[in-house]
Structures are given as structure tokens and as C-alpha cells.
Amino acid sequence: MSTKKQLRMTMKMSNGKELTLGLLDPKDGLSKADVTTCLQSVIDKKAIVAGEAYPVSIKDIAIQTVDTEKLA
């Protein structure tokens, strides 16, 4: 069996839609405050643009864990 972790960061966009970014294998001990600080910088600088929309707020931050078990 293999286990994979992914940091999932969802932001609300200026067009009313949502954008989710994923980062595989986040470091152990990563805090919500660390991620919030980084995402707020992205929002403030409008560093990400999807179409003509840009992030305006953070909706959710989570670590998703997926276990994969191959059948014999």
C-alpha cells in the first residue's frame, strides 16, 4: 500500500469562481498560519491569474491523504 499527501489550497476568485492549487508531499509540521501567510502574499500581489480573474480571499486549506492498495 502507498500513501500520498497533498496540500490543497482553495481561493475565491474575482469572478466568483474558486481555484484550488495542490502541492504534493507537503513538509511535516506545516501550519495553517504558514500557508495563510504565503497565500495572502499571492492574493495581495495578484500573482496568479486564471483567465482575467485573480484570487481575492482564502476559502480553505487542507492536507489530503490518499491510501492506494493494489488488488492481488
Contacts in CASP RR format, 6 or more apart in sequence:
PFRMAT RR
TARGET T0000
AUTHOR 0000-0000-0000
METHOD contacts of the structure
MODEL  1
MSTKKQLRMTMKMSNGKELTLGLLDPKDGLSKADVTTCLQSVIDKKAIVA
GEAYPVSIKDIAIQTVDTEKLA
1 67 0 8 1.000
1 68 0 8 1.000
1 69 0 8 1.000
1 70 0 8 1.000
2 67 0 8 1.000
2 68 0 8 1.000
3 65 0 8 1.000
3 66 0 8 1.000
3 67 0 8 1.000
3 68 0 8 1.000
4 24 0 8 1.000
4 25 0 8 1.000
4 65 0 8 1.000
4 66 0 8 1.000
4 68 0 8 1.000
5 24 0 8 1.000
5 25 0 8 1.000
5 26 0 8 1.000
5 63 0 8 1.000
5 64 0 8 1.000
5 65 0 8 1.000
5 66 0 8 1.000
6 22 0 8 1.000
6 23 0 8 1.000
6 24 0 8 1.000
6 25 0 8 1.000
6 26 0 8 1.000
6 63 0 8 1.000
6 64 0 8 1.000
6 66 0 8 1.000
7 22 0 8 1.000
7 23 0 8 1.000
7 26 0 8 1.000
7 30 0 8 1.000
7 35 0 8 1.000
7 61 0 8 1.000
7 62 0 8 1.000
7 63 0 8 1.000
8 20 0 8 1.000
8 21 0 8 1.000
8 22 0 8 1.000
8 60 0 8 1.000
8 61 0 8 1.000
8 62 0 8 1.000
8 63 0 8 1.000
8 64 0 8 1.000
9 20 0 8 1.000
9 21 0 8 1.000
9 22 0 8 1.000
9 23 0 8 1.000
9 35 0 8 1.000
9 39 0 8 1.000
9 58 0 8 1.000
9 60 0 8 1.000
9 61 0 8 1.000
10 18 0 8 1.000
10 19 0 8 1.000
10 20 0 8 1.000
10 21 0 8 1.000
10 58 0 8 1.000
10 59 0 8 1.000
10 60 0 8 1.000
10 61 0 8 1.000
11 18 0 8 1.000
11 19 0 8 1.000
11 20 0 8 1.000
11 21 0 8 1.000
11 39 0 8 1.000
11 42 0 8 1.000
11 43 0 8 1.000
11 48 0 8 1.000
11 55 0 8 1.000
11 56 0 8 1.000
11 57 0 8 1.000
11 58 0 8 1.000
11 59 0 8 1.000
12 18 0 8 1.000
12 55 0 8 1.000
12 56 0 8 1.000
12 57 0 8 1.000
12 58 0 8 1.000
12 59 0 8 1.000
13 19 0 8 1.000
13 50 0 8 1.000
13 53 0 8 1.000
13 54 0 8 1.000
13 55 0 8 1.000
13 56 0 8 1.000
14 53 0 8 1.000
14 54 0 8 1.000
14 55 0 8 1.000
14 56 0 8 1.000
15 52 0 8 1.000
15 53 0 8 1.000
16 53 0 8 1.000
17 50 0 8 1.000
17 53 0 8 1.000
18 59 0 8 1.000
19 48 0 8 1.000
19 50 0 8 1.000
19 53 0 8 1.000
19 55 0 8 1.000
21 48 0 8 1.000
26 63 0 8 1.000
30 63 0 8 1.000
32 61 0 8 1.000
35 61 0 8 1.000
36 58 0 8 1.000
36 61 0 8 1.000
39 55 0 8 1.000
39 58 0 8 1.000
39 61 0 8 1.000
40 58 0 8 1.000
41 47 0 8 1.000
42 48 0 8 1.000
42 55 0 8 1.000
43 54 0 8 1.000
43 55 0 8 1.000
43 56 0 8 1.000
43 57 0 8 1.000
43 58 0 8 1.000
46 54 0 8 1.000
46 55 0 8 1.000
48 54 0 8 1.000
48 55 0 8 1.000
END
